[in-house]
Amino acid sequence: MTRSKKKSGSSKGTLIVLAIVLVLGLIFIATGADPLGLFTEGVTPTALQPIPASQTPLRPPTETLSGATTIAPKSGADWYEVGFVTPRNMSESIKNEYSASGLPAEILAGSLAERLIYYIDSAQTSIHVAAFEIDLTDVSNALIRAHKRGVQVRFITDDEFGLGADKKPGHGQLAAMKKAGIEIKDDGRNGLMHNKFWIFDGKIVWTGSTNATINGMFEQNNNVIVLKSPDVAAIYERQFADMWNGEFGARAPSTVDDQKVTVNGTPILVLFSPEDKPVQYIVTYLQNARRNIRFMAFSYTQPDMGNAMLERLKNGVVVEGVFETVGSDSEFSEMLPLHCAGGKMRRDGNPGFLHHKVIIIDNRIVITGSLNFSDGANKNNNENVIIIDNAEIAKRYLEEFQRVWQEASDLDPARFKCP
């Protein structure tokens, strides 16, 4: 009798466990969340933990502005903005003229440049910039205005593509800033200072793939994300301080365990190269993809990322990507291996560069920043990567992916033959 009761209790317990597993499985299928780790592989301690879609903060619909970009929202009550460039395809002579003398009002209106100038003009205490290059006089003039009204303006750039290029046609912005009293430092090394981040008043971070240039803001496919978070800003301020003090490249220590924050319920991880070796973390996210991986890549030659996507393809994950045409057919490119393994690959249709460095995983995780998908960017350059788990932000990037995808072309089977 006792034995029979134990069997009955055990059976009920088993049914309860199975019911719980079934419910968790349905939650995972619906949202991608796996709170007990039953359906996904383990992740490193620094990886973001998925949050249920119901907890993801909803944002207003994207606000379409005139001109060259879509950026939203403008309201200061919201904690993020996302913006993209719609290329204009201007002639070189026109671009040089606009860079040097300033942009006409109709070109500036609604652009990322206008929005950047808004943040510069709104700064009260400090503007700290790590910019690979600059050739927009409207932007440099805004920085000079900020300096003159007492804002601390500090500017870090690349020695070759920043300072070295300042004498080219359409340039001279750095010289003008120096003349006005703004302190400018460069990396002075072989690796690139390839960042494109701006920190305003220690509270707001502007980052992404967009250089402060006529090409970056008007000709190339690019993205910007603005995060209004003192916690995120503090992470970038520490990195800026390291570089300002001469700690470029591997000289800066990794503080990756202090680079995870949650903003309005959204987990965010910030990574810097070369000290954090961001690729190893990106690979972890790719390995944990369960439905789809979509990406837009200026350069994609990093084999570990390629292998992670190939492995996911074998396990039924949809992989779609758009490559910048230039360099996509090189022997080091991951385009052909992914194409031949069943991934849907295209080459971009923009006469200018597709300059994005974006991955969207399972319609909720966005990976963006300045880092091209290459060993050089991962191990040698000063770069930043930001990883955000938020379905609404991912939706914005998916809309951009669809737009770029529609303009891109399938691979020519006569030219790109699989082994």
C-alpha positions in Angstrom: 0.0 0.0 0.0 2.8 2.4 0.9 4.7 1.4 -2.2 1.6 2.1 -4.3 1.2 5.6 -2.8 4.8 6.4 -3.6 4.3 5.4 -7.2 1.2 7.5 -7.4 3.0 10.5 -5.9 6.0 10.0 -8.2 3.7 9.9 -11.3 1.9 13.1 -10.3 5.3 14.7 -9.8 6.5 13.6 -13.2 3.3 15.0 -14.8 3.8 18.3 -13.1 7.4 18.5 -14.3 6.4 17.6 -17.8 3.6 20.3 -17.7 6.2 22.9 -16.5 8.6 21.9 -19.3 5.8 22.1 -21.9 4.8 25.6 -20.7 8.4 26.8 -20.8 8.8 25.3 -24.2 5.7 27.2 -25.5 7.2 30.4 -23.9 10.5 29.7 -25.7 8.7 29.2 -29.1 6.7 32.3 -28.7 9.3 34.7 -27.3 12.7 33.2 -27.6 13.1 33.5 -23.8 14.6 30.5 -21.9 14.7 31.5 -18.2 15.9 28.1 -17.0 18.3 27.4 -19.9 16.4 24.3 -20.9 16.4 24.9 -24.7 19.6 26.9 -25.3 23.2 26.3 -24.9 25.0 27.9 -22.0 26.4 31.4 -22.5 29.4 33.1 -21.0 28.8 35.2 -17.9 29.1 38.4 -19.9 26.4 37.4 -22.4 23.0 39.1 -22.2 20.1 37.0 -20.9 17.0 37.1 -23.1 14.0 38.9 -21.7 10.4 38.1 -22.5 8.9 40.2 -25.3 6.2 41.4 -22.9 8.9 43.1 -20.8 10.5 44.8 -23.8 9.6 48.5 -23.5 7.5 49.7 -26.4 8.5 52.8 -28.3 6.6 55.1 -30.6 6.6 54.3 -34.4 9.6 55.5 -36.4 9.3 59.1 -37.3 10.1 59.8 -40.9 11.9 63.0 -41.4 12.7 64.8 -44.7 16.0 64.4 -46.4 18.5 61.6 -46.0 17.6 59.8 -42.8 15.0 58.1 -40.7 15.6 58.7 -37.0 13.3 58.3 -34.1 12.1 59.3 -31.6 13.0 63.0 -31.1 11.3 63.3 -27.8 13.7 63.7 -24.9 11.4 61.5 -22.8 12.5 58.4 -24.6 15.8 56.7 -23.9 17.0 55.8 -27.4 17.0 57.0 -31.0 17.8 55.0 -34.1 18.8 56.6 -37.4 19.8 55.4 -40.9 21.3 57.1 -43.9 19.5 57.0 -47.3 22.3 57.6 -49.8 22.1 60.7 -52.1 24.8 59.9 -54.6 26.3 63.3 -55.0 29.3 64.1 -57.2 32.8 64.5 -55.8 32.9 68.2 -56.5 29.6 68.9 -54.8 30.7 66.8 -51.8 34.0 68.7 -51.5 32.1 72.0 -51.7 29.5 71.0 -49.1 32.2 69.7 -46.8 34.3 72.9 -46.9 31.6 75.6 -47.0 28.7 73.9 -45.3 25.6 72.1 -46.2 22.6 73.8 -47.8 19.6 74.0 -45.5 17.6 71.6 -47.7 20.4 69.0 -47.6 21.0 69.4 -43.8 17.3 69.2 -42.9 16.3 65.9 -41.4 19.8 64.4 -41.7 22.0 62.6 -39.2 24.3 65.6 -39.4 21.5 67.9 -38.3 20.7 65.6 -35.4 24.4 65.4 -34.3 24.6 69.2 -34.4 21.5 69.4 -32.3 23.2 67.3 -29.6 26.4 69.4 -29.8 24.4 72.6 -29.5 22.5 71.2 -26.5 25.5 70.1 -24.5 26.0 71.9 -21.3 29.2 70.6 -19.7 31.2 68.2 -21.9 31.5 66.7 -25.4 34.0 63.8 -25.7 34.5 62.5 -29.2 36.3 59.5 -30.6 36.0 59.9 -34.4 37.9 58.1 -37.1 37.6 61.0 -39.4 35.7 64.3 -39.9 35.1 66.5 -42.9 31.8 68.3 -42.1 32.4 72.0 -41.5 28.8 72.3 -40.0 29.8 69.8 -37.4 33.2 71.3 -36.6 31.6 74.7 -36.4 29.1 73.4 -33.8 32.0 72.0 -31.8 33.7 75.4 -31.9 30.5 77.1 -30.7 30.3 74.6 -27.8 33.9 75.3 -26.9 33.3 79.1 -26.9 30.4 78.8 -24.6 32.5 76.9 -22.0 31.7 73.3 -22.8 34.7 71.0 -22.4 35.4 69.6 -25.9 37.9 66.8 -26.3 38.5 65.1 -29.7 40.3 61.9 -30.4 40.9 60.8 -34.0 43.0 58.5 -36.2 46.5 59.8 -37.0 46.2 58.9 -40.7 42.6 59.1 -41.7 41.8 62.0 -39.2 44.8 64.3 -38.8 46.6 63.0 -41.9 43.6 63.7 -44.1 42.9 67.2 -42.8 44.8 68.8 -45.7 42.8 67.1 -48.4 40.1 69.0 -50.5 37.0 69.6 -48.4 38.9 69.1 -45.2 40.6 71.4 -42.7 38.0 71.0 -39.9 40.5 69.7 -37.4 42.9 72.6 -38.1 40.0 75.1 -37.5 39.1 73.3 -34.2 42.7 73.5 -33.0 42.9 77.1 -33.9 39.8 77.8 -31.8 41.5 76.1 -28.8 40.0 72.6 -28.9 42.4 70.0 -27.8 42.8 67.1 -30.3 44.7 63.9 -29.8 45.4 61.0 -32.2 46.4 57.4 -31.7 49.8 57.7 -33.3 50.1 54.0 -34.1 49.7 51.4 -36.9 46.3 50.1 -35.8 43.2 52.3 -36.6 41.4 54.5 -34.1 38.2 53.5 -35.9 35.5 54.5 -33.3 32.6 56.8 -34.2 31.2 57.6 -30.7 30.3 60.9 -29.1 29.5 61.4 -25.4 27.4 64.4 -24.3 27.4 65.7 -20.7 28.3 62.2 -19.4 24.7 61.2 -20.1 24.1 60.5 -23.8 26.1 58.3 -26.2 25.9 58.5 -30.0 27.5 55.5 -31.7 27.2 53.2 -34.7 28.9 52.9 -38.1 28.6 56.5 -39.2 31.6 58.8 -39.6 31.2 62.5 -39.3 31.8 63.0 -43.0 29.8 63.9 -46.1 30.2 60.3 -47.3 29.3 58.8 -43.9 26.2 60.9 -43.4 24.9 61.3 -46.9 26.4 58.7 -49.3 26.8 55.4 -47.5 24.4 53.0 -45.9 25.0 53.7 -42.2 23.3 53.5 -38.8 23.4 55.5 -35.6 22.0 54.6 -32.2 21.7 57.2 -29.4 21.4 56.0 -25.9 20.3 58.4 -23.2 21.7 56.6 -20.2 24.3 57.8 -17.7 25.2 54.1 -17.1 26.0 53.5 -20.7 27.8 56.9 -21.0 30.0 56.0 -18.0 31.2 52.9 -19.8 32.2 55.0 -22.9 33.7 57.7 -20.7 36.1 55.1 -19.2 37.2 54.0 -22.6 37.6 57.6 -23.8 39.7 58.4 -20.7 42.0 55.4 -21.5 42.6 56.7 -25.0 42.9 60.3 -23.9 45.7 59.1 -21.6 47.5 57.3 -24.4 46.2 53.8 -23.8 45.5 52.9 -27.4 45.4 49.3 -28.7 46.2 46.5 -26.3 47.6 48.9 -23.7 44.1 49.5 -22.3 42.9 46.9 -19.8 39.7 44.9 -20.4 36.9 45.8 -18.0 34.3 43.8 -19.8 32.6 42.6 -16.5 31.8 46.2 -15.8 30.4 46.9 -19.2 26.9 45.3 -18.7 23.9 47.4 -17.8 20.2 47.3 -18.0 18.3 50.4 -19.2 14.5 50.5 -19.0 14.5 46.7 -18.8 16.8 46.2 -21.8 20.1 44.4 -21.2 23.0 46.1 -22.9 26.6 44.9 -23.3 29.4 47.2 -24.5 32.6 45.8 -25.9 35.9 47.5 -27.0 38.6 46.2 -29.2 41.3 45.1 -29.0 41.2 44.7 -25.2 37.9 42.8 -25.0 38.3 40.8 -28.3 34.6 41.4 -29.2 34.4 38.6 -31.7 34.4 35.9 -29.1 31.3 37.4 -27.6 29.6 37.9 -31.0 30.3 34.2 -31.7 28.5 33.2 -28.5 25.4 35.1 -29.6 25.5 33.6 -33.1 25.8 30.1 -31.6 22.7 30.7 -29.5 20.6 31.9 -32.5 17.5 29.7 -32.7 15.5 31.2 -35.6 17.3 33.6 -37.8 20.4 35.7 -38.3 20.4 38.7 -40.5 23.4 41.0 -41.1 24.7 43.9 -43.2 28.5 43.9 -43.5 31.0 46.4 -45.0 33.7 43.7 -44.6 33.2 40.2 -43.4 36.4 38.0 -43.4 36.4 36.8 -39.8 36.4 33.0 -39.8 35.1 32.3 -36.3 32.0 34.3 -37.0 31.6 32.6 -40.4 32.0 29.1 -38.8 29.3 30.0 -36.2 26.9 31.0 -38.9 27.7 27.9 -40.9 27.0 25.7 -37.9 23.6 27.5 -37.3 22.7 26.9 -41.0 23.2 23.2 -40.5 20.8 23.3 -37.6 18.0 25.0 -39.5 18.6 28.6 -38.6 17.8 31.1 -41.4 20.9 33.2 -42.3 20.5 36.2 -44.6 23.2 38.8 -45.3 24.0 41.7 -47.5 27.7 42.3 -48.3 29.3 45.5 -49.5 30.2 44.7 -53.1 33.8 45.8 -53.0 35.8 43.0 -51.4 32.9 40.5 -51.2 34.4 38.3 -53.9 37.9 38.1 -52.2 39.3 34.7 -51.2 39.0 35.7 -47.5 35.3 36.8 -47.7 32.7 34.7 -45.9 30.1 35.4 -48.6 30.6 32.4 -50.8 31.0 29.8 -48.0 27.7 31.0 -46.5 26.0 31.1 -49.9 27.1 27.6 -50.7 25.9 26.3 -47.3 22.4 27.5 -48.0 22.5 31.0 -46.6 20.8 33.8 -48.6 23.5 36.2 -49.6 23.3 39.4 -51.6 25.6 42.2 -52.7 24.5 45.7 -52.0 23.0 48.0 -54.7 24.4 51.3 -53.4 26.9 53.0 -55.7 28.5 54.2 -52.5 29.6 51.8 -49.7 27.3 49.7 -47.6 29.1 50.7 -44.4 26.9 48.9 -41.8 28.4 46.5 -39.3 25.1 45.1 -38.0 23.8 41.7 -37.0 20.2 41.0 -35.9 19.5 37.7 -34.1 16.1 36.1 -33.6 14.4 39.5 -34.2 15.4 40.8 -30.9 19.2 41.1 -30.4 21.0 43.9 -32.3 24.8 44.0 -32.6 26.2 47.2 -34.0 29.1 49.7 -33.7 32.3 50.5 -35.6 33.8 47.0 -35.7 34.1 45.4 -39.2 33.9 41.6 -39.1 37.6 41.1 -39.5 40.6 39.9 -37.4 42.3 43.3 -37.9 39.3 45.1 -36.4 39.1 42.6 -33.5 42.7 42.4 -32.6 44.4 45.7 -33.7 42.0 48.6 -34.0 40.3 50.7 -31.4 36.6 49.9 -31.9 33.4 49.7 -30.0 30.5 47.2 -30.2 27.2 47.5 -28.5 24.8 44.5 -28.1 21.2 45.3 -27.2 18.4 42.8 -26.4 15.2 44.7 -27.3 12.6 43.7 -29.9 11.5 47.2 -30.7 15.1 48.4 -31.5 15.6 45.2 -33.5 12.5 46.0 -35.5 14.0 49.3 -36.6 17.2 47.5 -37.7 15.1 44.8 -39.5 13.3 47.6 -41.4 16.7 48.9 -42.6 17.8 45.4 -43.5 14.7 44.9 -45.6 15.3 48.2 -47.4 19.0 47.3 -48.1 18.0 43.8 -49.1 15.5 45.0 -51.7 18.2 47.2 -53.3 20.8 44.4 -53.3 21.3 41.7 -55.9 21.5 38.0 -55.7 24.8 36.4 -56.4 25.4 35.6 -60.1 25.5 31.8 -60.4 27.8 32.0 -63.4 30.4 33.9 -61.4 29.9 32.5 -57.9 30.2 28.8 -58.2 30.1 26.4 -55.3 32.7 23.7 -55.0 
